[in-house]
Amino acid sequence: MHRFYVRLGALTAALAVILGAFGAHYLKSILAEESVASFQTGVQYQFYHAFAIITTGLLVKRYHSKWIIQAGRLFTAGIVLFSGSIYLLTILKGMGEADLGALAMVTPLGGLLFIAGWICLAIGVPAQSHKHESKEE
């Protein structure tokens, strides 16, 4: 499971680089500045949570907690819903689509999944250190 999350996080980060370049070079030439800024917000949060997924992979190897595994799932779903909805909204807005209200409601749900993921990660790391760990941890 830990290798899966490390790979998933790395691939998600690579995709964020690709999308960031797409936004900076292509979208910037065809969309309003506020739309490009919104797209870049999606990229930024995808990056943050790609690193969170990698961290999840490293922590699940050490602690193997169902909470940490769930955190990885929530971070992944959050990227799809939060960043994915922003990407889709930006592109549809650029194409002149008018009624985007229902899709806009997906973005905050993705944000809630990010928050839930961070909480699960906090719960999943034991409060007490293991015997082989230093007392400073």
C-alpha positions as CSV (number, residue, x, y, z in Angstrom):
1,M,0.0,0.0,0.0
2,H,2.8,2.4,0.8
3,R,4.4,2.1,-2.6
4,F,1.0,2.7,-4.2
5,Y,0.6,6.0,-2.5
6,V,4.2,7.2,-3.2
7,R,3.7,6.4,-6.9
8,L,0.2,8.0,-7.0
9,G,1.5,11.1,-5.3
10,A,4.5,11.3,-7.7
11,L,2.3,10.9,-10.7
12,T,-0.2,13.4,-9.4
13,A,2.6,15.9,-8.9
14,A,3.8,15.3,-12.4
15,L,0.3,15.9,-13.7
16,A,0.3,19.2,-11.7
17,V,3.5,20.3,-13.5
18,I,1.9,19.6,-16.9
19,L,-1.4,21.3,-16.0
20,G,0.5,24.3,-14.5
21,A,2.5,24.7,-17.7
22,F,-0.7,24.3,-19.8
23,G,-2.3,27.1,-17.7
24,A,0.7,29.4,-17.8
25,H,1.4,29.0,-21.5
26,Y,-1.8,28.1,-23.3
27,L,-4.7,29.2,-21.1
28,K,-3.0,32.6,-20.4
29,S,-3.3,33.4,-24.1
30,I,-7.0,32.6,-24.5
31,L,-8.7,33.3,-21.1
32,A,-9.1,36.2,-18.7
33,E,-6.5,36.6,-16.0
34,E,-9.0,35.7,-13.3
35,S,-9.8,32.4,-15.0
36,V,-6.1,31.5,-15.3
37,A,-5.6,32.4,-11.6
38,S,-8.5,30.1,-10.7
39,F,-6.9,27.3,-12.8
40,Q,-3.6,27.9,-11.0
41,T,-5.3,27.6,-7.7
42,G,-6.4,24.1,-8.7
43,V,-2.8,23.3,-9.7
44,Q,-1.5,24.6,-6.4
45,Y,-3.9,22.5,-4.3
46,Q,-3.1,19.5,-6.5
47,F,0.6,20.0,-5.7
48,Y,0.0,20.3,-2.0
49,H,-2.0,17.2,-1.9
50,A,0.3,15.2,-4.2
51,F,2.9,15.7,-1.5
52,A,0.3,14.8,1.2
53,I,-0.3,11.5,-0.7
54,I,3.5,10.8,-0.8
55,T,3.7,11.6,2.9
56,T,0.7,9.2,3.5
57,G,2.7,6.5,1.7
58,L,5.7,7.0,3.9
59,L,3.6,7.1,7.1
60,V,1.5,4.1,6.2
61,K,4.6,2.0,5.9
62,R,5.7,3.1,9.4
63,Y,2.4,3.0,11.3
64,H,0.1,1.0,9.0
65,S,-3.1,2.6,10.3
66,K,-6.5,2.5,8.7
67,W,-6.7,6.2,9.4
68,I,-3.6,7.0,7.3
69,I,-4.9,4.8,4.5
70,Q,-8.2,6.7,4.6
71,A,-6.3,10.0,4.5
72,G,-4.7,8.9,1.2
73,R,-8.1,8.1,-0.2
74,L,-9.5,11.4,0.9
75,F,-6.6,13.4,-0.5
76,T,-7.0,11.6,-3.8
77,A,-10.7,12.2,-4.0
78,G,-10.2,15.8,-2.9
79,I,-7.8,16.4,-5.8
80,V,-10.3,14.9,-8.3
81,L,-13.3,16.9,-6.9
82,F,-11.5,20.2,-5.9
83,S,-8.8,20.6,-8.5
84,G,-10.7,18.7,-11.2
85,S,-13.8,20.8,-10.8
86,I,-11.8,24.0,-11.0
87,Y,-10.0,22.8,-14.2
88,L,-13.4,21.8,-15.8
89,L,-15.1,25.0,-14.7
90,T,-12.2,27.1,-16.2
91,I,-12.3,25.3,-19.5
92,L,-16.1,25.3,-19.8
93,K,-16.1,29.0,-18.9
94,G,-13.5,29.7,-21.6
95,M,-15.8,27.8,-24.1
96,G,-18.7,30.2,-23.1
97,E,-20.8,27.7,-21.2
98,A,-23.4,29.6,-19.2
99,D,-24.9,27.5,-16.4
100,L,-22.0,26.1,-14.3
101,G,-23.7,26.4,-10.9
102,A,-24.1,22.7,-10.2
103,L,-20.5,22.0,-11.1
104,A,-19.3,24.8,-8.9
105,M,-20.8,23.1,-5.9
106,V,-18.4,20.2,-6.3
107,T,-15.3,22.3,-5.5
108,P,-16.2,22.9,-1.8
109,L,-16.9,19.2,-1.4
110,G,-13.4,18.5,-2.6
111,G,-12.1,21.0,0.0
112,L,-14.0,19.2,2.7
113,L,-12.4,16.0,1.6
114,F,-8.9,17.6,1.9
115,I,-9.8,18.7,5.5
116,A,-11.1,15.2,6.4
117,G,-7.8,13.7,5.0
118,W,-5.7,15.9,7.2
119,I,-7.7,15.0,10.2
120,C,-7.5,11.3,9.4
121,L,-3.7,11.7,9.0
122,A,-3.5,13.4,12.4
123,I,-5.5,10.6,14.0
124,G,-3.5,7.8,12.3
125,V,-0.2,8.8,13.7
126,P,0.1,7.3,17.2
127,A,0.4,9.8,20.1
128,Q,2.9,7.7,21.9
129,S,6.2,6.8,20.3
130,H,7.3,3.2,19.6
131,K,10.1,1.8,21.6
132,H,12.6,2.1,18.8
133,E,11.8,5.8,18.2
134,S,13.6,8.6,20.0
135,K,11.7,10.4,22.8
136,E,11.9,13.7,20.8
137,E,9.4,12.5,18.2
